[in-house]
């Protein structure tokens, strides 16, 4: 009985592993006959964002716009454009948002710099806040808070209460 359960678990595990594989939305009629151009097209398609799905590459998306972009990439490569020329064409046409990983440039410096700056400011604020608390507790713990005259007066008041 235990052996049968174990076999079923192995079978389901294998089915789960088989079903979790990358899927590509490229249709057979889109594939270029030249294997080298097709490989370049796939490489480019994996770094170009589907404008409809937004977090998928056009290689993974089934959207009509992704299909059009895949065809456009293949047309440009067939015409002799380099990979960078294809990317430049798409960025000129759709903006830098078409790239899954935006390039670092002066125009998007805020995009890259604001998270770092916010983290550093939070770190500085935390450090100053903790430092101020430690300074206050150190001042309260020190015995030179009261003058000698104030110490004698305090002692006198405390003795009167007892």
N, C-alpha and C positions, 0 to 999 in steps of 0.2 A: 504493500500500500504506500509506504513512504517513498519507495523507489519510483512509483508512478507519479506521485505529486512532484518529486524532484524533476522528473522528465518533463512534466507539463510546465514547470517554472522555467526550465532551460529553454523550452520551445517558445514561450512567451517573451523571454529575454532576447532571444535571437530575432524574433519578429519585431520587437521594439527597436533593436539596433538597426535592422534593415530599413525600417520606416523612417529613421532619423538620418537622412542623408541629404546633402544639398540638392535642391531642385533648381533647374534653370528654366527660364521661360522662353528661351530661344526656340523658335519654331524651325522645323527642318528646312522650310523654304527660305529662311533667312541665312542659313549657313553658306559661307563662301566656299567655292571649290578649292581655292588655294589654302592649304593648311596653315601656312605661315601667316597669311593675312587674317585668317579666322582666329588664330591664337592672339594676334595683336588686337583684333576686334573684341575678343573675350576679355583680354586684360584691360582695355579701355572701358568696356561696359561694366566691369566690376568696380570702377572708381567714379562712375557717373551716376548721380542721384536721379531716381524717378521723381519727377516734379509732382506727381499725383500721390504716390505712396510716401514720399519724403524720407523714409528711413530704410529704403531698399535701393539696391542698385538696379539699373535698367536690365541687367542680366538676370535678376531674380524676380522682376515684376511682370505681372500679366497685363498691366494696364495698356490701353491703346497708345498713349503717349510714349510709354517705354518702348513699345514695338517700333513706333516711328523713329525714336532716337537710335535704337539699335540699327535700323535700316540706314539712317543718316550716317552713322559712324562707319558702317560698311561701305556706303557709297563714297565717302570721303577717302577712305583707305584705298579703295579700288582706283580712285582718280589719282592716287600717288601722294596724298598728304602724309606727313609724318605724324606720329602719335601726338606730339606737342601742338602741331598745327590743328589737328582735330579738336584737342582740348581747348585751344585758344578760340577756335570758331564757336564752340559750344558756350564758352564763357562770355564771348562777345554777344552772342545771341540771347542767352538766358540769364546771364549774370553768374557770379561766383557761387551762388547757391546750388548750381548744377553739380558741383564737385562734392563728393561725400566727405572729403577732408579738405577744408579750405586752405589755400596757400597763405603763408605769412607775408604780409605786405603792409605798407604804411596805412593804406586805406582801412584795413581791418585790425589795426594795432589795438584798438579798444577791445575788440572781441577777444584777443589773446591776453591783454594786460589787465583788464578790470578784475577777473577772478584772482589773479596773483596779488594785485593791489589790495583787494578786499581781504584776502587771507592775511597779508602782512599787517594791515590796519587792525584786524581783529586780534592778531597776536600781540601787537603793541598795546592795544587797549587792555587786554587781559593781563599783560605783564605789569602795566602801570597800576591797574586795579589791585592786583595781588601785592605789588610792592607797597602801595599806600596802606593797605590793611596791616602788613607786617610792620611798617614804620609806626603806625598808631599803636599797635600792641606793644612794640618795643618801648615807646614813650610812656605808656601806662605802666609798664613793668619796672621802669627805672625808678630809683629812689629819689632822684633829684627833681622830681616834679614839684614837690613842696619845698619851700624854703625852711630854714631852721625854725624861724618864728612860727610859721604855719604848722610845722610838725609839733611844736610844744603846745600850741593852742588846740590842735586836734587831740593830742594826748590828754590835755586837761578836760576837754569836753567828754571824751570817752570815759575818763575816770569818774566824772561827775554822774554819769548815767548808771554806773555800777553801784 
